[in-house]
Amino acid sequence: MFDHPSVILGVVILASLYAFGAWWIGGRLRTRQIIAFACALFVVLIAHGPIDELTDERLFFVHMFQHFLQTLVIPPLLLLGTPDWMLRPWLMSRAVRPFARFFTRPVITFALFSGLLVTVHEPSVFDRMCRDESVHIIIHMLFMITGTLLWWPLLSPMPEMPRLSYPGQSIYLFLLLIPMSAVAAPLTLATTVIYPWYAQAPHPWGLSPISDQVLGGLVMWVGESLYLMCVFSAIFFRWGGRDDRDRPVIPGTLLKVVPPHHHPAL
C-alpha cells in the first residue's frame, strides 16, 4: 500500500514533534486541535498510500484529487491543529522571524502557490513529474508547503502574523479561483490529451485518456471551486455574525421579552 516508507516515517516524525512540542513547552492542547492534527496525518497517509497507487495506474483525475488533498485539505487541518504557543518559539526566533513574516504575507503566499500550480501543469513539467519519481516527490512536498503558506492568511494561529480581515479573506479566496480556472479550463475543454504520459498505456476502469483528462479538469474546476465557495460562505457568515455582535444597541429598540405561556390581551 505504501510504496515509499518515507511517507510513514514523515507522519511518525510529525506526530512525534507535535507530542514533543506539547510536552516541552507545556501548553494545553484543545480537543479540536488534536482531532484536526490527527485528521491531517490520516489524510497524508490516504493521499500517499491507496490514492498514490491509483495515480501510478495512469488515472489523471485521481492524481488531481491527490493534489486537491495536498493543497486544500491537509494544510488547513495542520494549521487548525497547531496552537500558537507551539509555533512561536520557532517562528519568532531572531533568525527565522524575518523570513516567517515575509513568506506569510498574503501577496507572497498567493504568488508562490499560484506560480507553482501553473508551472507544474505546464505539459513538459507535468510529464517529467509523471516519469521521474524523485521529481514527483519534490513537487508533492512543494504543494503541501506552499499550500500551508496559502492558508496562513486565512487560518494563522499567531497574532504576530495575523489573518486577513474578513473582507480581505473573501477577496483572497475569490482571486484564488483565477489561477485554478486558468489551469483547469484547458484540461476540461481540450479535445486532445495534453499530457503524453497518460496516452501511452491503457487506462483502468474503462476510461479513455481524454475522458480521464476531462474528469481531472472537472475535479479542479468544479470540485475545488465548490470547496472554496464553502470556505467563502463560512467566512461570510462569521463576518456577518461579528458585525451583529459589534453593532451598538440603540435605546428604545429592544423588544420586550414575553414570558412563556403568557398571552397579552388583544
One Martini backbone bead per residue (centre of mass of N, CA, C, O) as a GRO file, in nm:
protein
  266
    1MET     BB    1   0.056   0.063  -0.019
    2PHE     BB    2   0.357   0.169   0.056
    3ASP     BB    3   0.615   0.260  -0.152
    4HIS     BB    4   0.694   0.487   0.072
    5PRO     BB    5   0.838   0.497   0.381
    6SER     BB    6   0.853   0.813   0.411
    7VAL     BB    7   0.560   0.858   0.485
    8ILE     BB    8   0.556   0.722   0.760
    9LEU     BB    9   0.797   0.872   0.873
   10GLY     BB   10   0.676   1.156   0.850
   11VAL     BB   11   0.431   1.108   1.036
   12VAL     BB   12   0.592   1.027   1.286
   13ILE     BB   13   0.751   1.292   1.311
   14LEU     BB   14   0.511   1.484   1.340
   15ALA     BB   15   0.385   1.349   1.589
   16SER     BB   16   0.638   1.378   1.768
   17LEU     BB   17   0.666   1.688   1.755
   18TYR     BB   18   0.390   1.747   1.874
   19ALA     BB   19   0.429   1.600   2.145
   20PHE     BB   20   0.695   1.740   2.226
   21GLY     BB   21   0.593   2.031   2.222
   22ALA     BB   22   0.381   1.993   2.445
   23TRP     BB   23   0.582   1.897   2.662
   24TRP     BB   24   0.807   2.120   2.655
   25ILE     BB   25   0.610   2.373   2.685
   26GLY     BB   26   0.323   2.304   2.836
   27GLY     BB   27   0.074   2.315   2.679
   28ARG     BB   28  -0.265   2.338   2.581
   29LEU     BB   29  -0.465   2.107   2.427
   30ARG     BB   30  -0.719   2.087   2.225
   31THR     BB   31  -0.935   1.869   2.100
   32ARG     BB   32  -0.967   1.998   1.813
   33GLN     BB   33  -0.662   2.001   1.754
   34ILE     BB   34  -0.604   1.702   1.768
   35ILE     BB   35  -0.807   1.618   1.550
   36ALA     BB   36  -0.694   1.787   1.316
   37PHE     BB   37  -0.407   1.664   1.315
   38ALA     BB   38  -0.493   1.369   1.280
   39CYS     BB   39  -0.640   1.414   1.011
   40ALA     BB   40  -0.395   1.509   0.852
   41LEU     BB   41  -0.234   1.244   0.879
   42PHE     BB   42  -0.445   1.062   0.751
   43VAL     BB   43  -0.451   1.205   0.472
   44VAL     BB   44  -0.159   1.155   0.406
   45LEU     BB   45  -0.184   0.846   0.393
   46ILE     BB   46  -0.403   0.834   0.173
   47ALA     BB   47  -0.264   1.013  -0.050
   48HIS     BB   48   0.021   0.814  -0.018
   49GLY     BB   49  -0.125   0.543  -0.081
   50PRO     BB   50  -0.390   0.445  -0.238
   51ILE     BB   51  -0.392   0.695  -0.428
   52ASP     BB   52  -0.105   0.663  -0.542
   53GLU     BB   53  -0.160   0.394  -0.686
   54LEU     BB   54  -0.366   0.512  -0.892
   55THR     BB   55  -0.174   0.717  -1.029
   56ASP     BB   56   0.017   0.487  -1.144
   57GLU     BB   57  -0.241   0.396  -1.342
   58ARG     BB   58  -0.331   0.652  -1.508
   59LEU     BB   59  -0.511   0.853  -1.313
   60PHE     BB   60  -0.577   1.176  -1.340
   61PHE     BB   61  -0.818   1.241  -1.146
   62VAL     BB   62  -0.670   1.127  -0.897
   63HIS     BB   63  -0.432   1.317  -0.907
   64MET     BB   64  -0.604   1.575  -0.859
   65PHE     BB   65  -0.713   1.481  -0.585
   66GLN     BB   66  -0.439   1.469  -0.448
   67HIS     BB   67  -0.377   1.773  -0.479
   68PHE     BB   68  -0.619   1.867  -0.319
   69LEU     BB   69  -0.526   1.743  -0.049
   70GLN     BB   70  -0.240   1.886  -0.039
   71THR     BB   71  -0.367   2.201  -0.057
   72LEU     BB   72  -0.692   2.197   0.081
   73VAL     BB   73  -0.667   1.994   0.344
   74ILE     BB   74  -0.404   1.953   0.505
   75PRO     BB   75  -0.316   2.246   0.579
   76PRO     BB   76  -0.567   2.342   0.749
   77LEU     BB   77  -0.544   2.115   0.958
   78LEU     BB   78  -0.265   2.189   1.065
   79LEU     BB   79  -0.340   2.478   1.160
   80LEU     BB   80  -0.581   2.394   1.345
   81GLY     BB   81  -0.381   2.192   1.520
   82THR     BB   82  -0.188   2.446   1.578
   83PRO     BB   83  -0.065   2.624   1.818
   84ASP     BB   84   0.093   2.916   1.894
   85TRP     BB   85   0.290   2.808   2.125
   86MET     BB   86   0.435   2.601   1.926
   87LEU     BB   87   0.547   2.819   1.707
   88ARG     BB   88   0.683   3.068   1.840
   89PRO     BB   89   0.980   2.970   1.909
   90TRP     BB   90   1.045   2.945   1.596
   91LEU     BB   91   0.918   3.194   1.432
   92MET     BB   92   1.031   3.421   1.663
   93SER     BB   93   1.303   3.398   1.604
   94ARG     BB   94   1.561   3.583   1.493
   95ALA     BB   95   1.626   3.405   1.231
   96VAL     BB   96   1.313   3.351   1.129
   97ARG     BB   97   1.115   3.596   1.140
   98PRO     BB   98   1.164   3.745   0.866
   99PHE     BB   99   1.076   3.502   0.690
  100ALA     BB  100   0.796   3.452   0.811
  101ARG     BB  101   0.676   3.729   0.745
  102PHE     BB  102   0.720   3.718   0.439
  103PHE     BB  103   0.589   3.418   0.370
  104THR     BB  104   0.291   3.528   0.507
  105ARG     BB  105   0.218   3.706   0.295
  106PRO     BB  106  -0.040   3.720   0.082
  107VAL     BB  107   0.112   3.782  -0.181
  108ILE     BB  108   0.321   3.554  -0.150
  109THR     BB  109   0.140   3.306  -0.112
  110PHE     BB  110  -0.014   3.341  -0.376
  111ALA     BB  111   0.229   3.340  -0.573
  112LEU     BB  112   0.353   3.066  -0.500
  113PHE     BB  113   0.111   2.886  -0.555
  114SER     BB  114   0.032   2.979  -0.841
  115GLY     BB  115   0.306   2.930  -0.974
  116LEU     BB  116   0.318   2.626  -0.918
  117LEU     BB  117   0.053   2.539  -1.048
  118VAL     BB  118   0.117   2.635  -1.338
  119THR     BB  119   0.394   2.497  -1.379
  120VAL     BB  120   0.316   2.195  -1.330
  121HIS     BB  121   0.086   2.209  -1.577
  122GLU     BB  122   0.296   2.204  -1.766
  123PRO     BB  123   0.354   1.961  -1.985
  124SER     BB  124   0.664   1.909  -1.938
  125VAL     BB  125   0.652   1.902  -1.628
  126PHE     BB  126   0.434   1.687  -1.583
  127ASP     BB  127   0.572   1.462  -1.744
  128ARG     BB  128   0.825   1.452  -1.567
  129MET     BB  129   0.682   1.379  -1.304
  130CYS     BB  130   0.562   1.101  -1.408
  131ARG     BB  131   0.866   0.977  -1.479
  132ASP     BB  132   0.989   1.113  -1.206
  133GLU     BB  133   0.991   1.035  -0.878
  134SER     BB  134   1.161   1.263  -0.750
  135VAL     BB  135   0.999   1.496  -0.871
  136HIS     BB  136   0.727   1.412  -0.756
  137ILE     BB  137   0.799   1.443  -0.456
  138ILE     BB  138   0.884   1.740  -0.460
  139ILE     BB  139   0.612   1.855  -0.560
  140HIS     BB  140   0.440   1.751  -0.325
  141MET     BB  141   0.590   1.910  -0.108
  142LEU     BB  142   0.540   2.191  -0.233
  143PHE     BB  143   0.234   2.182  -0.213
  144MET     BB  144   0.222   2.167   0.102
  145ILE     BB  145   0.383   2.420   0.162
  146THR     BB  146   0.223   2.629  -0.013
  147GLY     BB  147  -0.048   2.553   0.112
  148THR     BB  148   0.015   2.653   0.397
  149LEU     BB  149   0.073   2.943   0.314
  150LEU     BB  150  -0.201   3.000   0.180
  151TRP     BB  151  -0.366   2.956   0.466
  152TRP     BB  152  -0.251   3.165   0.666
  153PRO     BB  153  -0.441   3.425   0.614
  154LEU     BB  154  -0.694   3.240   0.727
  155LEU     BB  155  -0.536   3.045   0.987
  156SER     BB  156  -0.374   3.192   1.177
  157PRO     BB  157  -0.240   3.135   1.514
  158MET     BB  158  -0.081   3.421   1.495
  159PRO     BB  159  -0.076   3.757   1.582
  160GLU     BB  160   0.206   3.834   1.454
  161MET     BB  161   0.066   3.667   1.195
  162PRO     BB  162  -0.207   3.754   1.071
  163ARG     BB  163  -0.502   3.764   0.961
  164LEU     BB  164  -0.723   3.849   0.763
  165SER     BB  165  -0.974   4.005   0.699
  166TYR     BB  166  -1.277   3.926   0.594
  167PRO     BB  167  -1.264   4.080   0.327
  168GLY     BB  168  -0.979   3.975   0.252
  169GLN     BB  169  -1.054   3.674   0.243
  170SER     BB  170  -1.261   3.692   0.017
  171ILE     BB  171  -1.072   3.802  -0.202
  172TYR     BB  172  -0.858   3.582  -0.188
  173LEU     BB  173  -1.047   3.347  -0.278
  174PHE     BB  174  -1.144   3.466  -0.542
  175LEU     BB  175  -0.859   3.489  -0.677
  176LEU     BB  176  -0.791   3.179  -0.663
  177LEU     BB  177  -0.982   3.097  -0.905
  178ILE     BB  178  -0.809   3.189  -1.143
  179PRO     BB  179  -0.566   2.985  -1.160
  180MET     BB  180  -0.745   2.733  -1.148
  181SER     BB  181  -0.904   2.793  -1.412
  182ALA     BB  182  -0.655   2.823  -1.602
  183VAL     BB  183  -0.591   2.514  -1.570
  184ALA     BB  184  -0.874   2.359  -1.595
  185ALA     BB  185  -1.009   2.448  -1.863
  186PRO     BB  186  -0.818   2.318  -2.078
  187LEU     BB  187  -0.864   2.025  -1.975
  188THR     BB  188  -1.180   2.015  -2.013
  189LEU     BB  189  -1.186   2.140  -2.332
  190ALA     BB  190  -1.020   1.943  -2.459
  191THR     BB  191  -0.958   1.720  -2.757
  192THR     BB  192  -0.680   1.645  -2.633
  193VAL     BB  193  -0.404   1.511  -2.504
  194ILE     BB  194  -0.170   1.682  -2.307
  195TYR     BB  195  -0.043   1.426  -2.159
  196PRO     BB  196   0.146   1.171  -2.278
  197TRP     BB  197   0.153   0.959  -2.041
  198TYR     BB  198  -0.174   0.904  -2.070
  199ALA     BB  199  -0.141   0.783  -2.388
  200GLN     BB  200   0.070   0.512  -2.342
  201ALA     BB  201  -0.173   0.361  -2.187
  202PRO     BB  202  -0.392   0.194  -2.037
  203HIS     BB  203  -0.692   0.235  -1.871
  204PRO     BB  204  -0.868   0.211  -1.611
  205TRP     BB  205  -1.218   0.161  -1.589
  206GLY     BB  206  -1.263   0.231  -1.910
  207LEU     BB  207  -1.096   0.477  -1.967
  208SER     BB  208  -1.018   0.735  -2.146
  209PRO     BB  209  -0.786   0.976  -2.166
  210ILE     BB  210  -0.990   1.212  -2.221
  211SER     BB  211  -1.191   1.147  -1.994
  212ASP     BB  212  -0.988   1.169  -1.766
  213GLN     BB  213  -0.913   1.466  -1.819
  214VAL     BB  214  -1.192   1.586  -1.776
  215LEU     BB  215  -1.225   1.490  -1.485
  216GLY     BB  216  -0.978   1.640  -1.378
  217GLY     BB  217  -1.081   1.923  -1.451
  218LEU     BB  218  -1.340   1.903  -1.273
  219VAL     BB  219  -1.203   1.873  -1.003
  220MET     BB  220  -1.079   2.156  -1.021
  221TRP     BB  221  -1.310   2.345  -1.123
  222VAL     BB  222  -1.553   2.236  -0.943
  223GLY     BB  223  -1.460   2.105  -0.679
  224GLU     BB  224  -1.267   2.334  -0.573
  225SER     BB  225  -1.470   2.566  -0.599
  226LEU     BB  226  -1.681   2.457  -0.402
  227TYR     BB  227  -1.495   2.443  -0.161
  228LEU     BB  228  -1.424   2.751  -0.156
  229MET     BB  229  -1.721   2.845  -0.127
  230CYS     BB  230  -1.760   2.724   0.152
  231VAL     BB  231  -1.543   2.893   0.285
  232PHE     BB  232  -1.664   3.164   0.206
  233SER     BB  233  -1.931   3.125   0.362
  234ALA     BB  234  -1.807   3.099   0.642
  235ILE     BB  235  -1.680   3.379   0.643
  236PHE     BB  236  -1.938   3.542   0.595
  237PHE     BB  237  -2.089   3.449   0.858
  238ARG     BB  238  -1.872   3.547   1.056
  239TRP     BB  239  -1.885   3.839   0.970
  240GLY     BB  240  -2.187   3.881   1.032
  241GLY     BB  241  -2.171   3.796   1.334
  242ARG     BB  242  -1.976   4.020   1.422
  243ASP     BB  243  -2.150   4.262   1.338
  244ASP     BB  244  -2.383   4.196   1.533
  245ARG     BB  245  -2.211   4.217   1.797
  246ASP     BB  246  -2.093   4.520   1.728
  247ARG     BB  247  -2.364   4.640   1.730
  248PRO     BB  248  -2.524   4.891   1.854
  249VAL     BB  249  -2.751   4.976   2.095
  250ILE     BB  250  -3.062   5.123   2.064
  251PRO     BB  251  -3.257   5.302   2.231
  252GLY     BB  252  -3.588   5.156   2.211
  253THR     BB  253  -3.532   4.865   2.038
  254LEU     BB  254  -3.610   4.674   2.245
  255LEU     BB  255  -3.762   4.388   2.306
  256LYS     BB  256  -4.010   4.248   2.469
  257VAL     BB  257  -4.018   3.982   2.683
  258VAL     BB  258  -4.222   3.706   2.675
  259PRO     BB  259  -4.333   3.493   2.868
  260PRO     BB  260  -4.417   3.192   2.902
  261HIS     BB  261  -4.764   3.148   2.870
  262HIS     BB  262  -4.802   3.452   2.786
  263HIS     BB  263  -5.103   3.636   2.697
  264PRO     BB  264  -5.180   3.908   2.570
  265ALA     BB  265  -5.403   4.124   2.529
  266LEU     BB  266  -5.604   4.227   2.245
   0.00000   0.00000   0.00000
